[in-house]
Amino acid sequence: MADRWRPVWADIDLDALRHNASLVSRVAGPAALCAVVKADGYGHGGLPAARAALDGGASWLAVALVEEGVTLREAGIDAPILLLSEPPVEAMAETVARWLVPTVYTRGGLEALDRVAGAAASGPIDVHLKVDTGMHRVGADAADVLCLTEVITGSHALRLGAVWTHLAVADGADATDQEFTQVQLDRFDAALATLAAAGHVPPVTHVANSAGTIAWPAARRDMVRCGITLYGVAPTRALADAFTARTGGERLRPVLSLRTRITFVRDLASGERLSYGRRRPLPERSTVATAPIGYADGVPRRLFDVGGEVLVGGVRRPLAGVVTMDQIVVDCGPVGSAPVQVGDEVVLLGRQGSEEVTATEWADLLGTINYEVLCGIGPRVPRLIHGGDAHPPR
Ligand SMILES: *Cc1c(COP(=O)(O)O)cnc(C)c1O
């Protein structure tokens, strides 16, 4: 129990993370692994995730925000850290001072970086030029790639470290998605050919996220940028199977489990209705248990409506009513069917006995993706770090 008084915690298994990183490295090889640890390591803790991924064979890290990179540097991480979007102009000085590797795709961004890097006079800094090949989130238009590259190669302060792009539907199983991924790869290669014709050959190219790494060997290039697989969760069920096929049977291991304990328990008559909205009557006289975790911790309120289950005593049990801000109620079955006591562990995500609830199960029920489930586990939940060299929790 990590909280002083509230029995709610997330176990973070760094041995699992290291295992996943080494499996992903094997699948991606000879491409290098860049471990994506943005958003506090997808909710697992950015620093422990970074350390375990590096232990497991990652040679790069990637984050979304300059702030996230600074936090890793302040903790003593000295691996190269890629910023996945172009830093704001006001953050260029910090980017250079912290030796973060900026992604760039605008002339204004490049010029700001050039000024700062020139003034810092610390030798040329590598930039990773991002090309938009169809995701249409951020990235340079193909038509501007040569011109931006020449701004870089024309500067004494900058160096072209890589050219990269990002896939929009690498996890898609249908023909339309597969065709689009091929279109993106073709556009990327066309951009590289344009650069090569003008004498610019980037030392590194990178394209694949987790889905691309698993499903698109042609996307692996020199480096892959993987996040979700490192946390032990494949982007989709189909990709989980494809991944296992590529490792010869070795599976990803979920890194995070979300646990609490029963704080209140009683028997209620058939027909009683629990929680806000009094949504569903008990089908018979039942034992119901309350546990102190709720939507403020990242357990979606809708989990009740879609049939969410938790594990108590190694058995799947349905929620008995709507998830509230700080508490859930669990239907533990007909009175006398199973011993249930205050203090018993309740698993929301993870294993108990031979049963397991996964982030993918929640995602499928809720109509979202496992990424959102993991990132949604809130800061009120203490993370208990296990394994690795057991760096203490936050
Ligand atoms: C988040 C992100 C990744 C990692 O994606 P996963 O599907 O978690 O492997 C890779 N590249 C970019 C640009 C990203 O934003």
The ligand as an ORCA input file, in Angstrom:
! r2SCAN-3c Opt
* xyz 0 1
  C       3.577      8.562    -29.534
  C       4.372      8.442    -30.776
  C       5.048      7.250    -31.082
  C       4.869      5.975    -30.294
  O       3.691      5.309    -30.713
  P       3.300      3.847    -30.178
  O       2.117      3.484    -30.991
  O       2.978      4.018    -28.721
  O       4.468      2.969    -30.393
  C       5.881      7.242    -32.179
  N       6.036      8.341    -32.952
  C       5.382      9.493    -32.701
  C       5.555     10.659    -33.601
  C       4.514      9.579    -31.614
  O       3.842     10.721    -31.382
*
